[in-house]
């Protein structure tokens, strides 16, 4: 059984059908990168996977459990699926440590005495152990995004979703975030990324999924997909992304 | 001009000022609780409740506070709710302050970006936990300046309670005036007292604000 099973998912916003029957499986430990033009439905699909958006028809299962906004154990489910956003979304009124430990403490995953050690541990994994007492506003964009990743890691998720996590960063800060993600990939984390970083997609992903007009247009291992795109849409996308 | 005849009334003046402070603080605390609850209700999904809160706000913000006080003190007893003057004034002023607080706090809540809520939800927090730990603190910071200036208006507005014979500062002044016929002097003195109280509160709020909201502002 795949960790994530997406079957014929449709999603409409107002009159616009954003997802027109998407099916996709992601195996445990797999790194899947979703690419495509803006408006192709990539981010919407990602948001459906952790029930930030509900699907109109079709179904999404994560670890066999059907995902929807009214699922009884939505909170528990979300503790298992981490998501990192384009805009970091750190809590500006909490120091880095508290940003990380808030959810583990409130959900009972950790106790007060061990919280700081937990924060230190996940911050070390993103290379920011020295920033534990900083305010988010005192950090660069790249550092904020790494704290956001650490905040997810503190919940020990089984699956991580990344929604264009480098798009809001200055070019010189992109590398440090990608490096952290690459390290996570090596440690066996299951990851689904929406990204415009073609280099990263090519080097780290096990599989590339090209979405176009609300459908999975083409997918496969990066080497094959980038070298021999089967569809003219993917070929022109790769050409324009270079 | 002669302030000397007022000297023997200093204890009454101090007591009056204390009653004014009590009235202000009680009404402010109750009003703020109304404000938070009302703001949550206005942002909620229960339509009749939203209408109720909306009606309450419009009613209390568009009618004279003095009449609101009279209704609580003179009219409610006809319906079996008979309150002493101080309590009646506290209720009326709480409702008055609450009506303004709802709008101020709602604006504060609305100023928190949606993605903060999503980030909290995605960490597996409950709706209440997201509100309490993620939305409310920055919302209160954004609402704080408006709350403090509304608080000063409330402090000055407590003088209305004199009209139902609450022994607050303004009522005490009226009493002293009737005894001494020193109108200008009496009202000049309590004016200074009001001014000093208002300025002290502003200084206090600045200190509280600096202590409570220590995180750096967005650049």
Contacts between the chains, C-beta under 8 A, distances in Angstrom:
chain1	res1	chain2	res2	distance
A	50	B	122	6.3
A	52	B	118	6.2
A	52	B	121	7.4
A	52	B	122	7.0
A	75	B	124	4.7
A	75	B	125	7.1
A	75	B	126	6.1
A	76	B	124	6.7
A	77	B	124	7.8
A	78	B	121	6.7
A	78	B	122	5.6
A	78	B	123	6.9
A	78	B	124	4.3
A	79	B	123	7.3
A	79	B	124	3.6
A	81	B	122	7.9
A	82	B	122	7.4
A	83	B	122	4.8
A	85	B	115	6.5
A	85	B	118	7.6
A	85	B	119	6.9
A	87	B	115	5.8
A	89	B	115	4.9
A	89	B	116	6.3
A	89	B	118	7.1
A	89	B	119	3.7
A	90	B	119	7.8
A	91	B	116	6.8
A	91	B	119	7.3
A	91	B	120	7.9
A	91	B	133	8.0
A	91	B	134	5.7
A	92	B	138	6.4
A	92	B	215	5.8
A	92	B	216	7.9
A	92	B	218	6.6
A	93	B	137	4.7
A	93	B	138	5.1
A	93	B	141	7.3
A	93	B	213	7.6
A	93	B	215	4.6
A	94	B	215	7.5
A	95	B	215	7.9
A	102	B	123	7.5
A	102	B	125	7.9
A	102	B	133	6.1
A	103	B	120	7.8
A	103	B	123	3.7
A	103	B	124	6.2
A	103	B	125	5.9
A	106	B	125	5.9
A	106	B	129	5.2
A	106	B	133	7.0
A	107	B	123	7.8
A	107	B	124	5.4
A	107	B	125	7.1
A	135	B	215	5.3
A	135	B	216	5.3
A	137	B	215	7.1
A	137	B	216	4.2
A	137	B	217	7.3
A	137	B	218	6.4
A	137	B	219	6.6
A	138	B	216	6.7
A	151	B	123	7.2
A	152	B	123	7.8
A	155	B	123	6.5
A	155	B	124	6.8
